[in-house]
Amino acid sequence: MQRVIERILNLLAFLLTVNHPVTAEDIRHTVAGYDQDSDAAFRRTFERDKDLLRSLGVPLKMTATDIWEVEHGYVIREDEYAVKDPGLTDEERSALLAAAQVVQFGGQPTEMSAIFKLGGASSLISTPAIGADLGEDLEGLGVLFDAIASRREVRFAYGDRRRTVHPYALAHRLGHWYLAAPERKEPLPVKAFRVDRMAGIEPHGDGDAFEVPANFDSNAVFPGGRDREELHALVRFASDVAPVAQNQVSGTEVVDHADDWVELRVPVHNRHAFIGWMLGFDDRAVVLEPAELRESVIAHVRGDR
């Protein structure tokens, strides 16, 4: 992932700096990251990078390099790409800085240069004591991201065997990255593979090797998504935390109550997310029904899952 991001940023910086149309060959021999061995490999990489820039809203255009219009090149007009000053207050910039500081990728905090370009933030703000780490294996994520974009097969070791899959989608759920993919020889079902449990991730074959079905639903594959069938759980909360639970989950109803406890009927949109939410209440909440969900929570507490 880091290599892909660096190459995209190098390309963007180069096109903004030259401010005139440049050919693909100029880009290949000038911009770091386009050192592919063959012309075909360069073209595939460059085409994907162009599509990515345009999908991000970058006005990358092709136009003639001179008045004779014999040769054409790529250009990003600064006046079309520049963003107007949003006029953020010191408090708003400080809030952005705090949000950026708590998000980490590969154990590293988010780059702060964007905040400085917006005018900086208050010197009084301190780094938050909590954070969210969005992964460590940047190289592996980069291979998967590229394979999804180019619809290219991926090979990796998972569990006790080597697998070849059709990568459909990536998502960060419940503290881990997951890849949704069916195995090549078994197009169904689509499985969720934890990226940190993969070894030897490598692309295989050419691009456009498969098509993602139009009816593919990542929520039905990734943990933390919305379950196809919603259920309701009967949960007994300590009276002091019951109001917290009611405020956090809409549609919660009071079933029964006493001085020191309250029974609530809680809608469960996703079992994985619900279990994680329940564990946050420690011993201040107990699932009573349904029995299957209660057993799942107990198994997580015991470390069986």
C-alpha positions in Angstrom: 0.0 0.0 0.0 2.8 2.4 0.9 4.5 1.9 -2.5 1.2 2.6 -4.3 0.5 5.8 -2.3 4.1 7.0 -2.8 3.9 6.5 -6.6 0.5 8.3 -6.8 1.8 11.2 -4.8 4.9 11.4 -6.9 2.8 11.5 -10.1 0.5 14.1 -8.7 3.4 16.3 -7.5 5.1 16.0 -10.9 2.1 17.0 -12.9 1.3 19.9 -10.6 4.9 21.1 -10.8 5.5 21.0 -14.6 2.1 22.7 -15.3 2.3 21.7 -19.0 1.3 18.5 -20.8 3.8 15.6 -20.5 3.8 12.3 -22.3 3.5 8.9 -20.7 7.1 8.2 -21.7 8.2 11.4 -19.9 6.4 10.2 -16.8 7.9 6.8 -17.0 11.4 8.1 -17.1 11.0 10.9 -14.6 8.5 9.9 -11.8 9.8 7.5 -9.2 7.9 4.3 -9.0 7.5 3.6 -12.7 10.4 1.3 -13.1 8.5 -1.7 -14.5 10.5 -4.1 -16.6 8.3 -4.1 -19.7 6.2 -1.6 -21.6 3.0 -3.7 -21.0 3.6 -3.6 -17.2 4.2 0.1 -17.2 1.0 0.7 -19.2 -1.1 -1.4 -16.8 0.3 0.4 -13.8 -0.1 3.8 -15.3 -3.6 3.2 -16.5 -4.6 2.1 -13.0 -3.0 5.1 -11.4 -4.8 7.5 -13.8 -8.1 5.8 -13.0 -7.4 6.1 -9.3 -6.5 9.8 -9.6 -9.7 10.6 -11.5 -11.8 8.6 -9.1 -10.4 10.8 -6.3 -11.6 13.9 -8.2 -8.2 15.0 -9.7 -8.8 16.7 -13.0 -6.2 14.8 -15.0 -6.6 15.6 -18.7 -4.9 14.7 -22.0 -4.2 17.6 -24.4 -1.7 18.4 -27.1 1.8 19.1 -26.1 2.3 21.9 -28.7 0.4 24.0 -31.2 0.8 21.4 -34.0 -1.1 18.8 -32.0 1.2 16.0 -33.1 1.9 14.6 -29.7 -0.4 14.5 -26.6 0.3 14.5 -22.9 -1.2 14.7 -19.5 -1.7 17.8 -17.4 -3.4 18.9 -14.2 -4.3 22.6 -14.3 -3.6 24.1 -10.9 -6.6 26.5 -11.1 -8.9 23.4 -11.6 -7.3 21.4 -8.8 -6.7 24.0 -6.1 -9.2 24.0 -3.2 -10.5 27.3 -1.9 -9.7 28.2 1.7 -12.5 26.6 3.8 -12.2 29.3 6.4 -11.8 27.0 9.3 -11.6 28.4 12.8 -8.8 27.5 15.2 -11.1 25.2 17.1 -12.1 23.4 13.9 -8.5 22.9 12.8 -7.6 21.7 16.2 -10.5 19.1 16.0 -9.1 17.9 12.7 -5.7 17.6 14.1 -7.0 15.6 17.1 -8.9 13.3 14.7 -5.8 12.8 12.5 -3.5 12.1 15.5 -5.6 9.2 16.8 -5.6 7.4 13.4 -2.5 5.4 12.6 -1.5 3.3 9.7 1.2 0.8 10.1 1.8 2.1 13.6 2.6 5.6 12.4 0.4 8.7 13.0 -1.3 10.3 10.0 0.8 12.9 8.1 0.2 16.4 9.6 1.2 18.5 6.5 -2.5 18.7 5.4 -3.4 20.4 8.7 -0.6 22.8 8.3 -1.7 23.7 4.8 -5.1 24.6 6.3 -3.5 27.1 8.6 -2.3 24.9 11.4 -3.9 24.2 14.8 -3.8 25.7 18.3 -0.5 25.1 20.0 -2.4 24.3 23.2 -3.8 21.0 21.8 -2.1 17.8 23.1 -1.9 14.4 21.4 -4.8 12.2 22.5 -4.1 9.3 24.8 -6.1 6.9 22.6 -5.6 5.9 19.0 -6.8 3.6 16.2 -4.1 1.6 14.4 -5.3 0.6 10.9 -2.8 -2.1 10.2 0.9 -2.9 9.9 1.5 -4.9 6.7 1.5 -2.1 4.2 3.1 -4.1 1.5 0.6 -6.9 1.7 -2.3 -4.4 1.7 -0.8 -2.7 -1.3 -0.7 -6.0 -3.3 -4.4 -6.7 -2.3 -5.5 -3.2 -3.2 -3.8 -3.3 -6.6 -5.2 -6.8 -7.3 -8.8 -5.6 -6.5 -8.4 -2.6 -8.7 -7.1 -4.7 -11.6 -9.2 -7.8 -11.0 -6.1 -9.9 -10.7 -5.8 -13.2 -8.8 -3.9 -13.3 -5.6 -2.0 -16.2 -3.9 -1.2 -16.6 -0.2 -0.8 -19.1 2.5 -3.7 -19.3 5.0 -4.1 -21.9 7.6 -2.6 -25.2 6.4 -2.5 -24.6 2.7 -1.8 -22.3 -0.2 -4.7 -20.5 -1.8 -5.5 -18.7 -5.0 -8.5 -16.4 -4.8 -10.4 -13.7 -6.7 -10.1 -10.6 -4.5 -13.4 -8.7 -4.3 -13.1 -6.2 -1.5 -11.0 -5.0 1.5 -12.4 -3.7 4.7 -11.1 -2.7 8.2 -13.5 -4.3 10.7 -13.3 -4.9 14.5 -9.6 -4.0 14.6 -8.4 -6.1 11.6 -8.2 -5.9 7.8 -10.3 -8.5 5.9 -10.3 -9.6 2.3 -13.5 -10.8 0.8 -12.7 -13.4 -1.9 -13.9 -16.8 -3.3 -11.2 -19.3 -4.1 -10.6 -19.8 -7.8 -11.6 -23.4 -7.9 -14.5 -22.8 -5.6 -16.3 -19.6 -6.8 -18.8 -19.9 -4.0 -19.1 -19.0 -1.2 -17.2 -15.7 -0.8 -15.1 -16.0 2.3 -13.6 -13.3 4.7 -9.8 -13.8 5.2 -8.0 -11.9 7.9 -5.0 -10.2 6.3 -2.7 -10.5 9.3 -3.1 -14.3 9.0 -2.0 -14.4 5.4 1.6 -15.2 4.5 3.4 -14.7 1.2 0.8 -12.5 -0.5 1.6 -12.2 -4.2 -0.3 -11.4 -7.4 -0.9 -14.1 -9.9 -1.7 -14.0 -13.6 -3.0 -11.1 -15.6 -5.6 -8.4 -14.9 -9.3 -8.7 -15.7 -9.2 -12.4 -14.7 -12.6 -12.3 -13.0 -15.7 -10.2 -12.6 -17.3 -9.2 -9.2 -20.9 -10.3 -9.3 -23.4 -7.5 -9.4 -25.2 -8.9 -6.4 -22.1 -9.1 -4.2 -22.9 -7.8 -0.7 -19.8 -7.2 1.5 -22.1 -6.8 4.6 -22.9 -10.5 4.3 -19.2 -11.4 4.3 -17.2 -9.0 6.5 -17.6 -9.2 10.3 -19.1 -6.0 11.6 -21.4 -5.6 8.7 -25.2 -5.8 8.9 -26.6 -9.3 9.2 -29.2 -10.3 6.7 -31.7 -11.2 9.5 -32.1 -8.9 12.4 -32.8 -10.4 15.8 -33.5 -8.9 19.3 -31.6 -9.8 22.4 -33.0 -9.6 26.0 -30.2 -8.1 28.2 -30.2 -7.4 31.9 -28.2 -4.3 32.6 -27.1 -2.8 35.9 -29.4 0.2 36.5 -26.5 2.7 36.4 -25.5 1.6 32.8 -28.9 0.9 31.4 -29.4 4.5 30.3 -26.1 4.4 28.5 -27.2 1.3 26.5 -30.5 2.9 25.6 -28.7 6.0 24.3 -26.2 4.0 22.2 -28.7 1.7 20.4 -31.8 3.1 18.9 -34.9 1.0 19.1 -34.1 -0.4 22.6 -37.1 -1.1 24.8 -37.5 -1.5 28.5 -39.0 -5.0 29.3 -38.7 -5.1 33.1 -36.9 -3.2 35.8 -36.1 -3.2 39.5 -34.0 -1.0 41.8 -30.6 -2.3 40.7 -31.2 -3.8 37.2 -33.1 -3.1 34.0 -34.0 -5.6 31.3 -33.9 -4.2 27.8 -34.8 -5.7 24.4 -32.0 -4.6 22.1 -32.1 -4.9 18.3 -29.0 -6.7 17.0 -28.0 -5.7 13.5 -24.7 -7.6 13.6 -23.7 -10.3 16.0 -20.0 -9.6 16.0 -20.5 -5.9 16.7 -23.1 -6.7 19.4 -20.7 -9.1 21.2 -17.9 -6.5 21.1 -20.4 -3.9 22.5 -21.5 -6.2 25.3 -17.9 -6.9 26.4 -17.5 -3.2 27.0 -20.0 -3.4 29.8 -17.9 -6.1 31.6 -20.0 -7.7 34.4 -22.6 -4.9 34.3 -24.6 -6.6 31.5 -25.8 -10.2 30.9 -27.5 -11.6 27.8 -30.5 -13.6 28.7 -32.0 -14.5 25.3 -31.7 -15.9 22.7 -29.6 -18.9 24.0 -27.4 -19.1 21.0 -26.3 -15.4 21.3 -25.8 -15.8 25.0 -23.5 -18.8 24.4 -21.5 -16.8 21.8 -20.9 -14.0 24.3 -19.8 -16.5 27.0 -17.4 -18.2 24.5 -15.8 -14.8 23.8 -15.4 -14.0 27.5 -13.7 -17.4 28.0 -11.5 -16.9 25.0 -12.9 -19.9 23.1 -13.4 -17.8 19.9 
